[in-house]
Amino acid sequence: MDIYETMTTDRRTAKTKNAFKQALLQLLKTKELDKITISELSEIADVSRMAFYYHYEDIFHLYQDLEKTFFSEFTNLYDKSESHDYRDNMLQIMIFLRKNANAVKYFASKSGDNQFRTRFASTLENQFREIVMYEMDSTQLSDHLNYMVTYHSAGIYAVYMKWIESDFAWSNEQVLDLIHEIDEACDSLYYP
């Protein structure tokens, strides 16, 4: 197989997998994950059942792939900034959450997977911790600062979850202002 054939196959594979992911998200609006059949998924995706089984073992495997893709893209968003103004970073997260609203709403809902909410909170906390270490030019944080990072990131997580649950009722700017207000209130704790 030459490089052109590989690129074509990769694009087709990505397109097929994306069709299944979009169909799954559409079905999750009205059905529980364990009630979705491969037949209805294939029909909505307009891709054969055989193609589904070529790429996935079952519906749960597809769901895991959807979540894995989400976290891979989400983790790559966070930019270590030299300033303490995370507005651009937070905006990128918010744009990403809105762009992936169907997935985020399901993942974050009570019908969604509890592990998603835990992983989302943990990812936010880890990214925030990395930024604090970067800004403090340190490879480690004291126990005191680690507790503060956990508390601060839990607040940001809570704001995001409330925003998602409200069906993104506030504008990006309103949420950014609130997060900025939280950041400013915590600055004196981090940088006395």
C-alpha positions as CSV (number, residue, x, y, z in Angstrom):
1,M,0.0,0.0,0.0
2,D,1.4,3.4,-1.0
3,I,1.2,6.6,1.1
4,Y,-1.8,7.9,-0.9
5,E,-3.8,4.7,-0.3
6,T,-2.9,4.9,3.4
7,M,-4.1,8.5,3.6
8,T,-7.3,7.7,1.8
9,T,-8.0,4.7,4.0
10,D,-7.3,6.8,7.1
11,R,-9.6,9.5,6.0
12,R,-12.4,7.0,5.2
13,T,-11.8,5.3,8.6
14,A,-12.0,8.6,10.4
15,K,-15.1,9.6,8.4
16,T,-16.8,6.3,9.2
17,K,-15.9,6.4,12.9
18,N,-17.1,10.1,13.1
19,A,-20.5,9.1,11.5
20,F,-20.9,6.4,14.2
21,K,-20.0,8.9,17.0
22,Q,-22.4,11.5,15.7
23,A,-25.2,9.0,15.4
24,L,-24.5,7.8,18.9
25,L,-24.7,11.4,20.2
26,Q,-28.0,11.9,18.4
27,L,-29.4,8.7,19.9
28,L,-28.2,9.5,23.4
29,K,-30.5,12.6,23.4
30,T,-33.5,10.2,23.7
31,K,-32.2,6.8,24.7
32,E,-30.0,5.2,27.4
33,L,-26.7,3.8,26.1
34,D,-27.6,0.2,26.9
35,K,-30.9,0.6,24.9
36,I,-29.3,1.6,21.7
37,T,-29.0,-1.1,19.0
38,I,-26.3,-1.4,16.4
39,S,-29.0,-1.5,13.7
40,E,-30.5,1.9,14.6
41,L,-27.0,3.3,15.1
42,S,-26.0,2.1,11.6
43,E,-29.2,3.4,10.1
44,I,-28.7,6.9,11.5
45,A,-25.0,6.9,10.6
46,D,-25.8,5.6,7.1
47,V,-23.0,3.1,7.4
48,S,-23.4,-0.7,7.4
49,R,-23.5,-2.9,10.5
50,M,-20.5,-4.8,9.1
51,A,-18.5,-1.5,9.1
52,F,-19.5,-0.9,12.7
53,Y,-18.2,-4.3,13.7
54,Y,-15.1,-3.8,11.7
55,H,-14.2,-0.8,13.9
56,Y,-16.0,-1.6,17.2
57,E,-16.7,-4.6,19.4
58,D,-20.0,-3.2,20.7
59,I,-21.8,0.0,21.5
60,F,-19.8,0.5,24.7
61,H,-16.5,0.3,22.8
62,L,-17.8,3.1,20.6
63,Y,-18.8,5.1,23.7
64,Q,-15.3,4.6,25.1
65,D,-13.8,5.8,21.8
66,L,-16.0,8.9,21.8
67,E,-14.9,9.7,25.4
68,K,-11.2,9.0,24.6
69,T,-11.4,11.3,21.6
70,F,-13.0,14.0,23.7
71,F,-10.3,13.8,26.4
72,S,-7.5,13.7,23.8
73,E,-8.7,16.9,22.2
74,F,-9.5,18.5,25.6
75,T,-6.1,17.8,27.1
76,N,-4.4,19.4,24.1
77,L,-6.3,22.6,24.5
78,Y,-4.7,23.9,27.7
79,D,-1.9,26.3,27.0
80,K,0.7,27.2,29.6
81,S,0.7,31.0,29.6
82,E,3.4,33.2,31.1
83,S,0.8,35.6,32.4
84,H,-1.7,34.7,35.2
85,D,-4.5,35.8,33.0
86,Y,-6.0,32.5,31.8
87,R,-8.7,34.2,29.8
88,D,-7.5,32.8,26.5
89,N,-7.1,29.3,27.9
90,M,-10.5,29.4,29.5
91,L,-12.0,30.8,26.3
92,Q,-10.5,27.9,24.3
93,I,-12.0,25.4,26.8
94,M,-15.4,27.1,26.5
95,I,-15.3,27.1,22.7
96,F,-14.4,23.4,22.8
97,L,-17.2,22.6,25.2
98,R,-19.7,24.5,23.1
99,K,-18.4,22.8,19.9
100,N,-18.9,19.4,21.5
101,A,-22.1,20.4,23.3
102,N,-24.0,17.2,22.5
103,A,-21.3,15.0,23.9
104,V,-20.6,17.2,26.9
105,K,-24.2,17.5,27.9
106,Y,-24.6,13.7,27.8
107,F,-21.2,13.0,29.5
108,A,-22.0,15.5,32.2
109,S,-25.6,14.5,32.7
110,K,-26.9,12.1,35.4
111,S,-27.4,9.6,32.6
112,G,-23.8,9.9,31.6
113,D,-20.8,8.1,33.1
114,N,-19.7,9.2,36.6
115,Q,-16.1,8.4,35.5
116,F,-16.4,11.2,32.9
117,R,-17.2,13.8,35.5
118,T,-14.3,12.6,37.7
119,R,-11.9,12.5,34.8
120,F,-13.0,16.0,33.6
121,A,-12.4,17.4,37.1
122,S,-9.1,15.6,37.4
123,T,-7.9,16.8,34.0
124,L,-8.8,20.5,34.9
125,E,-7.0,20.1,38.2
126,N,-3.9,18.6,36.6
127,Q,-3.7,21.3,33.9
128,F,-4.2,24.0,36.4
129,R,-1.5,22.5,38.7
130,E,0.9,22.5,35.7
131,I,0.3,26.1,35.0
132,V,0.8,27.1,38.6
133,M,4.1,25.2,38.7
134,Y,5.1,26.8,35.4
135,E,4.4,30.2,36.7
136,M,6.2,29.6,39.9
137,D,9.1,28.1,37.9
138,S,8.9,25.0,40.1
139,T,8.6,21.2,39.4
140,Q,6.7,20.6,42.7
141,L,4.2,22.4,44.8
142,S,4.0,22.4,48.6
143,D,1.2,20.5,50.2
144,H,-0.4,23.8,51.0
145,L,-0.4,24.9,47.3
146,N,-1.6,21.5,46.2
147,Y,-4.7,21.9,48.4
148,M,-5.3,25.3,47.1
149,V,-5.0,24.1,43.5
150,T,-7.5,21.4,44.2
151,Y,-9.9,23.9,45.8
152,H,-9.5,26.4,43.0
153,S,-9.9,23.9,40.2
154,A,-12.9,22.4,41.8
155,G,-14.5,25.8,41.7
156,I,-13.8,26.2,38.0
157,Y,-15.1,22.7,37.4
158,A,-18.3,23.6,39.3
159,V,-18.7,26.7,37.2
160,Y,-18.3,24.7,34.0
161,M,-20.7,22.0,35.2
162,K,-23.3,24.6,36.1
163,W,-22.9,26.3,32.7
164,I,-23.3,22.9,30.9
165,E,-26.3,22.0,33.0
166,S,-27.9,25.4,32.1
167,D,-27.5,24.4,28.4
168,F,-24.8,27.1,28.1
169,A,-27.3,29.9,29.2
170,W,-24.5,32.4,30.0
171,S,-22.4,33.9,27.2
172,N,-18.7,32.9,27.1
173,E,-17.9,36.4,28.3
174,Q,-20.1,36.1,31.4
175,V,-18.5,32.8,32.4
176,L,-15.0,34.2,31.7
177,D,-15.7,37.1,33.9
178,L,-16.8,34.9,36.7
179,I,-13.7,32.6,36.4
180,H,-11.5,35.7,36.2
181,E,-13.1,37.0,39.4
182,I,-12.3,33.6,41.1
183,D,-8.8,33.7,39.8
184,E,-8.2,37.3,41.1
185,A,-9.6,36.3,44.5
186,C,-7.2,33.4,44.7
187,D,-4.1,35.3,43.3
188,S,-3.2,36.7,46.7
189,L,-3.3,33.1,48.2
190,Y,-0.9,31.8,45.5
191,Y,1.3,34.8,45.2
192,P,1.5,36.5,48.6
